[in-house]
Amino acid sequence: MIKLSHQAIETAAIATARAITEHFGIKAVARRMVAAFPVPRGGVAAAYAVRKHCPSLYLVDTADEADCFIDDLVDSGRTRDAYAEQFEGIPFFALFDKQKQVFNDEVGAPDPGWLVFPWEGNSQSSASDIPIRLLQFIGEDPGRGGLAETPGRFLRAWSDWTIGYGQDPKDVLKVFEDGAERCDQLVLVKDIPVYSHCEHHLAPFFGVAHVGYIPNGKIVGLSKISRLVDIFAKRLQVQERLTNQIADTLTEYLDPLGVGVVIECRHMCMESRGIQRQGSTTITSAMRGALLDEPSARAEFLAIMK
């Protein structure tokens, strides 16, 4: 997360004003012939900052009147693409554009993550707009007493549900050679709780994971397997990827003779909306090494798992 300074905004506004002038030509800008529509809401402050350095630029109240659009940030690019689709040929300018990886020295990295603009206050007040706008979108009143602390709770909950993005599996998977002597049979941890959110609807899915491996001179603490599952589950996921990430990580860091992962989950995106088939369970598996190539080893894993 980067908190932008007013100087960073000033630098970006000068660059954006220069880009507008180059696009339309000095004469057009000088004659006050370029109408700009500020994209709600961040584009409003951005447009006023740009206009300071392009004084003949004038702002219009509707997108239909615009010769160009001005926003504060191109992040995923969805807003820009939506305007491009609806208003073909009308240029879109932004103070910061992650798609082009254009940032000034203050921001530093090509993708600095969450940007907080001066008019947003701080990271908490910036992010709190998300649940507030969501409450408004569904028809609720964010000012209602029962919802007064909801934005803060929402952000704290999502910080916990997605804590896996800030965790590295290699920091968890400490392996041991001591204790692995003559250990060449299946080690299986069953019924590891899985709580995650699907990346398609941000809806929960939950269930259990069964993770096993056949040691090859090294073992790992059993609690670390559960932590590994949690690291990948606490990211936006699809169950198929989650299953393979666990199997591939164990294979990479433990170098076992074989790895088996089976996950069984219920998905609220299927049960509470759409097809609404309550109680349905999705089962995914990933086998590596001997558990993939040797039928007897795979049969042993599945039998013990059940």
Sequence and secondary structure as in RCSB ss.txt:
>XXXX:A:sequence
MIKLSHQAIETAAIATARAITEHFGIKAVARRMVAAFPVPRGGVAAAYAVRKHCPSLYLVDTADEADCFIDDLVD
SGRTRDAYAEQFEGIPFFALFDKQKQVFNDEVGAPDPGWLVFPWEGNSQSSASDIPIRLLQFIGEDPGRGGLAET
PGRFLRAWSDWTIGYGQDPKDVLKVFEDGAERCDQLVLVKDIPVYSHCEHHLAPFFGVAHVGYIPNGKIVGLSKI
SRLVDIFAKRLQVQERLTNQIADTLTEYLDPLGVGVVIECRHMCMESRGIQRQGSTTITSAMRGALLDEPSARAE
FLAIMK
>XXXX:A:secstr
 EE  HHHHHHHHHHHHHHHHHHH HHHHHTT  EEEE TTHHHHHHHHHHTTSTT EE SSGGG SEEEEEEES
SSHHHHHHHHHSTT  EEEEEETTTTB  TTT SS  SSEE GGG SHHHHHHHHHHHHHHHTT  TTSGGGTTH
HHHHHHHHHHHTGGGG  GGGT  EESTT TT  S EEEEEEEEEEEETTT  EEEEEEEEEEE SS EE HHHH
HHHHHHHHSSEE HHHHHHHHHHHHHHHH  SEEEEEEEEEEHHHHSSTT  TT  EEEEEEEEHHHH HHHHHH
HHHHH 
